[in-house]
Amino acid sequence: MDPIVATLVILAIAVVAFISNRVPLAVVAVGVALALFFTGVLTLPQALAGFGDPTVLFIAALFVVSEALDSSGVTAWAGQKVIGRAGTRRGILIGVISLLVAVLTAFISINGAVAALLPLVVVVAARAGIPSSRLLMPLAFAASAGSLLLLTGTPVNIIVSDFAAQNGGRAFGYAEFALVGVPLVVGTVVILLLLGDRLLPVREGALMPVDLARHARLLRQQYDLSLDTGTIIGPRSGVTEIVVGPRSPLVGERIACGMKTPGGDLAILAARRGDEVIRGEIVLQVGDVLLMQGEWDDLVRHAALPGMLAVDAPDRLRRSVPLGRGARRSLVILGLMIVLLATGLVPPAAAALLAAGALIVTRAVSVNQAYQAVSWTTVILIAGMIPLSTAVFETGTADLVAGWLLGLLGDSGPRMALFALCLLTLVLGQLISNAATVLIVAPIAAAVSTSLDLSIQPFMMALTVAGAAAFFTPIATPANLMVMEPGGYRFGDYWRLGIPLAIFFLLMAVFYVPLIWPF
């Protein structure tokens, strides 16, 4: 089969598979890489090169850095300090939430920032008497805008930077994205403030996250704890309720309040049987509830044992505690990584891997945490799609498509070509991952810039901006999906506010970007 035809067929099948959502993204990506090999388009090393690409390693390492900031309570602390002082007025809250999530996204990615702030925003909305639907969609959309502030904001930034460097241009600087990111964030906040009241639904979500202060008071009341027990939820230690499950080894054990577990790492603060608080000794039965106190790591380990059913997962509670264990180490290592990225002393992948390694060595995150923190779907998706991007470029497919595009546009000029590429990116980005979208469109954009003898820089930056405008559906980005249930949103709620935002992003990509990065 002709390599160009094979590449186009594989590309079409991949897009259909992504849109259908019936095949896992990682399976599609690996299938694309293997298909390129079996059809003879690429050699086996070329088809699997994405799995060792520095871009992929950079992205994987950033997930570990994000986990350290989240699990140590840095993001919870930032959220409480900033959002907690914003008052109860909806306009002020939207502005503060949007700016905070945008800044956090720049350092720890869209998904990490939204996941970290979502519980806090729901609690603040409840305290202020504002429907959560009025705050959560702005949270997700502002995070997309904030992804353009720094190189580390989204994998797409890293992809286009490397692509520009490999195709006659240069890599973008660590903070260079802010030249377009800052106006995008400001414009997004203005649109959210002006149109949010009219375009956002008024609904309450189905989920209510843990409010730590309320949770601690409730536990004291339910278990009749005196103040002598001290702080029951803090940075280093906390409590969790354990239900004795069927076939649990605890069934039949005689315990008393105040005693320690056999390892001596947890203390039994109190016990309940039904509505009765047990003060003396008790022989445990199925359904009894124990209130256990100890260090967070020990609570997490015990909650995972067979027959132990945690009412509230201790790991989830720990993430809501501001500045917990490892917070200072995480902040110092993050700062050092930023210095390395900003100065260019070492390649970006090396800087991120050094930071991830330092976080593990200093025990800011455990090895298991590091493995679990990496979004393997994202990593495999990008690793599997990089060979397709290579094939589109090397087989001449990009030149062919670019020729079709330029023939269709005629002599309308580079800005119209940029508009067509950004519109394609915008549409595809609503249906498939924005990382996959950019990997598909980037080689075509490079071929267009070469054909017109133009700089590749504005094309790559414009694709990044258009790729971030995934606002039309809850499945366009994981962040959009995260806020759907807590905000009580329906599938058709997103496009109402998403359309004006997408138009703004498209205009910025086509008209503003070439002013900063000339053709």
N, C-alpha and C positions, 0 to 999 in steps of 0.2 A: 504494500500500500504506500502511496506517496506520503512522505512525512508531513506535508502541510495538511493533506486531507485527514490523516490519522490524528494529528494534533487538534484539528477543528472538531472532529467527531468526539474525541476524548473530552475536549472542553465542553461541548454541548451536553454530553451525557453527565458530566460532573455537575454542571449548572442545574440540570433537571433533577439529579439526585439530591442536591442541596435544597432545592425548592420543595421537593416532595416531603422532605423531613422524615422519610421512612427508613432511611439508612443512616446509622450514626456518622457524624461528621468525620471522625477519625478513620472510619472504614472507607469512606469515599476518598479521603486524601491518600491513604495508602494504596487504594485501588488505582488512583490516577497515576501514582509513581510506577506501580507495577505494569500498568497498561502501556505507559510510555516505553518501558523496557521490552515488553513482549511484542510490541508492534515495530520495534527496531528504531524508534525515533531517538532514543537515548541509550547509551551503554548503561550497564548495571551501576557502576560507580556514579555516573551522572544522575541516574534515577533515584539513587539513595543519598545523594550529596546533601540534601536538605536536612537530614538528621544530624549532620555534623557541622552545619552552617553556623558561623558565629552569631548571626542574628537570632537563631533559635535558642542557642545557649544563653544569650543575653536576656531574652524574654523569660526563659525558665528561671534564671537566677533572680530576676526582678520579682517573681512570685514569692520567693523565699523572703526577700526584703520586705515586701508588703505584709506577709504573714507575721513577721517580727513586730512591725509597728502596730498591727491590729491586735495580736494576742497579748502584747505587753500593755495594752490600754492607752497607747499614745493617741490614737485616733479618737477614742472615747473621751480622753482628757481634752483634746482640742475642741471636740464638739460641745462638751459641757461648758467649757470656758467661753466659747464664742456664742453658741446658740442660747445657752442659759441666760445670757445677758441681753438678749434681743427683745425681750418683752413679749407681748401677746398680740400685737398688731400684725395682721397677715402680710401686709406689704413689706414691713421691716423684716419679718421672719423669712419671707421668700428671698429677699435680697441677701440676708446674712447666710442662709442655708446655701444658696446658689454660689456665692463667692467662696464659702468654706469648702464645699464639695469640689469646686473647680480647682482650688489650690491643692487639696489632698489628692485629687486625681492626677495632677501633674507629677506627683511623687510615687504614688502607689497603685496607679491604674484605675480605670473607671469602675470595674467590678469591686475592687477592694474598697474604694472610697464609699460607694453606694451601700455596700453590705455593712460597712462599719457605722455609717451615720443613720441608716434606715430605722433601727430601733429607737434611737434618740429622737429622731424627727417625729415618729409616731407618738412617743411619750409627750413631747412638747406640744404637739397638736391637741392631744387629749387635755392637757393642762390648760391650754389657751382657749379651749372650746371651739377649735377649728376642725372641720372635717379633714381627715387625713388625705383625702383625694385632692385637696387644694394645695398640698405641699409636696407629695411624693413624686408626681410626674415632673414638676420643676426640678426636684432633686436629681432625677435620672437624666433629664435633658441638659441641665447645667453641667453635669459631669462630662457629657460628651463634648461640650464646648471647652471645658477645662483640660481635656486630653491634648489640646493643641498648645498648651503653655510650655511644656518641656519635652525633651526627647523621650523621657521615661513615661509619658502619659498614656501611651497606647502602643501595642506592637506595630500598628500601621506606621507610626512615626519612624520606627527603627527600620522597617522594610523600605520605605521610600528614601530614607537617608542613604542606606547601603546601595539601593538601586541607582540613585543619582551618581554616587561615587564610581559605580562599575560601568556607567554608560556615558562617559565623557564629561560628567559634571563633578561635583564635590559633595562630600558628606555635609549635612546640616549641623550647625553647632548645637550644643546641648540646650541653650536658651534661645536659639534663633527662632524656634517655633513661636515664641511669645510675641514676635512682631505681628503675627496674624492672630495668635491665641488671645491676646488681651482684648483687641476690639471685638472678637467673637464672643468672649465672655460678657463684656459690657453690653453688647447688642442683645445677647440672649436674655440677660437679666431684665433689660428694658422691655423686650417683647413679653416676657413672663409676667411682668408687673402690669403692662398695659392690656394684655389680652387674656390673662389667666382667669379673671373673674367671669368673663363671658364664655370662655371655651372649655374650662375644666368642669367636670361633673361634681355634684355635691353628694358624696357617699362616704360611708364609714367602711373601713376594711374589715376583713374577717379575722385578722390576727392582731393580738395585742402583745407587744414585746415586754420583756421584764423591765419594770421600773425598780432599780435597786433599792432606793430609799423605801418605797412602798413595800417591796418584797421583804426587806429586813423587818419592818414594823409588823407585817402580817405574820411572819414566822414567830416573832416574840409573843404575839397575842395567841396564836394557835397552840403553841407549845408552852405557854405560860413561863417564858424565860425572864429571869430577873436581869437587871443591868449589871450584876456581878459577872456575867458571862463576857462582858466587854464588847468590843466590835466584832460582830459575827461575820461580816463580809468586808474584807480589806484587800490591799494590794498583794499580800503574800499568802493569806489564808482565807478560807471561806467556809460555807456550810452547804450541804446538799441533803435533800430528802431521799432516802432509799426505801423503796417498797420491797418487802420480802416476797419474792416470786415463787411460783410452784416449783418444786424440786430444788429449791435453794438449799445450799449447805447450812444456812442459818436456821432453818426450820428445826425446832426442838432445842435450840441453844438457850441457855439461861444467861440473861444479861441484866445490867443495872445501869442507870444513868450515871455518867461520870467515868465509867470504865473505858479502857483503851482496847483497840483491836489487837489481835495477837502480835502483830508487827510493831505495835506501839506508835503507829504513825497517825491514826485517827482517834478521836474521842467521840463517845456517844453522848450528845448533849441532852437528848430527850427521846421519848418514844410515844407513839399513839396507836391505839387499837380502836378503830371506828372514830367516834367523837370523844373518846376518853383519853386524857393525857396520863400516862403511866409514870408514877414517881418512884416506885420501889423496884424490886426485881420482877422480871417477866420472862416466861418461856415463850420464845418467838413462834408465831404461827404465820401461815400464808396470809398476806394482806396487811400485816403490821408495818408501820412506817417508822423508820429511824432517822433522826436528825443527826448527821455526822459532821464533825468539824475537824479541819486539818489544812495542810498546805494544798494549794490547788492541784499540783501534780499528783499528789496522793489521792485526792478526791476523784480526779479523772481516771486514775488507774483502778480504784475500787469500784467505781460506777460501771466499769466495763466488764467486771467479773460475772461469771454465770450466776443467774438467779438474783442479780441486783438490778432493780429497775429504778433509774433516777427520775424523779418527778420533773426536775429542771436540770438539763445537762450542765455539769459544773464547768465544762469548757466554755459554754455559751455565757454563763454568769460571769466567768473570769474576764471575758472580752469587754464586758460593760464596766469593769472597775478601772478608773483612771490611773494611769502611771503605775502599772503593776510591775512584777518582777521582770527585769531585763529592759525596762523602758529607756534608761539612760544609755545602756550599751547600744541599743537599737538606734537611738538618735545620733550618738557619736559615729557609729559605723555608717549610717545614712549620710551624715555630713561629709565624711571622708570619701564616700563613693561619689557624691555630687562634685567634690573638688576634683577628683580624678576625671570625671566625665566632662566637667566644664573646662579644665585645662588641657585635656587631651594627652595627658602624660602616658596613659596606657590605652589600648583599644577599649571601646565600650564593653565588649563581652568580658574582657579581662577584669575591668573595674567591677562589674556586677558579680562575677564569679568570686572575686576576692571578698566582696561584701557578704555574699551568701555564706562563704566558707568561714569568715570571721564571726558571723552570727551563730553558726553551729558550734565553733570552737569555744566561744565565750558563753555558750549555753543560753543565749537569748532565745533560740529555738532549738528544739530537739531534732534529731535525725528524722524521726517519724513525722514530726510536724513539717519538716522541710519537704519530705516526699509527698505528704498529703496536700501541702500548700500549692504545689505546681498544678496548674490546670493542664493536665496531659492532653485533653481534647484540643486545646488551643495549640499546644506545642506540636502535636502530631499533625494537626490541620495545616499549620504553616510549613512544617517540614515536608509534608507530602505535596503541597501546592507550589513550593519553590521550583521543583523540577518542571512543572507545567509552565511556569513563567519562563524558565530557561528554554524549554522547547518552543514556545511561542516566538521567542526572540531568535533562536539559532536556526530554526527551520525556514525562516522567512515568512512565517505566518503573520507576525506583527507588521512587516512591511506590506504584505498583501492587504491586510485589513486597513492599515493606514492609507494605502493607495485608494481603496474603496471609499474611505471616509473623506479624503481630500478631493476625490473626484466628485463626490456628492455635494461637497461644500463649494467647490469651484474656487473662485478668487475672493472668497469672503474674508480672508485674513486669518491670522493666528488666534485672535480672540474667539472667533466663531468655532475654530477647531477645538480650542480649550473648552468652550461651552459644551460642545457635543460630547467630549470625553467626560466632563464632570457630570453631565446629565446621565450618561450611561452608568457612571459610578454611583450616582445617587439612586437610580432605579434598582440596580443590582444589589445595592447595599441594604435595601428594604427586604430583600428576599433571601440573601445569603450573608455569611460573615463578611464584615467590612475588610478583614485581612485577606480573605480569599478574593474578594472583589478587586482590591488594589493589586494583588498579585496577577490577576487576569488582565487588568486594564493597563498596568504600568508599562509592560513591554510595547503595547500599542502606542501609548503616549510617547515613549522614547523614540519609536520609529517615526511618529509624526514630527517630533521636534527635529530629528535628523533630516527628514525630507524637506522641511522648511528652513533648515539651517538656523535653528533657534536654540537657545539655552534650554537644557532639560530641567533646570531648577524650578521655574514657575509651574511647569506641568506636574512635577512630583508634589510640590507643596499644594497645588490646587486639588490634586487627587486626595490628599490627606484631609483637606477641608470638606470636600464633597463626601468622602467616606465616613466622616463623623456625623453626617446629617441623617442618621438612621432613626427617624422619629415616627414613622407611619404606623407601625404595628408593635405589639408587645414582644414579638419574636425577632425583631430586627437586631436587638442587642440583649445580652444577659441582664444588663441593668434595667432595661425596660420591663423585662419579665419579672425581675425581683420585686418591683413596686406594684405589680398588678394586683395580687391578692391583698397585701396590706392596705392598698389604696382603694380597694373595691372597684377597680376599673374593669371595663368590658373591652373586647377586641376593637370595637369601633371608636373608642374614646381617644385614641392616640393621634389619629391623623388630623383632628380638628386643630389642635395646638401645634402639631408637627408640621403642617403645611406652611404656615408663615415662617416658622423657624428654618425649614428646609430651603425656602426661597431666599431667606437672608444668607444662609450658608453658601448657596449657589452663587448669589451676587458677589459675595466676598471672594469666592474662589475665582470667578471670571474677571472681575473688575479691580478688586483691591490687590490680590496676590501679585499680578504683573507689575504693579507700581513699586512693590518692594523688591521683587525678584524679576527684573526686566527680561523680556524675550531676547 
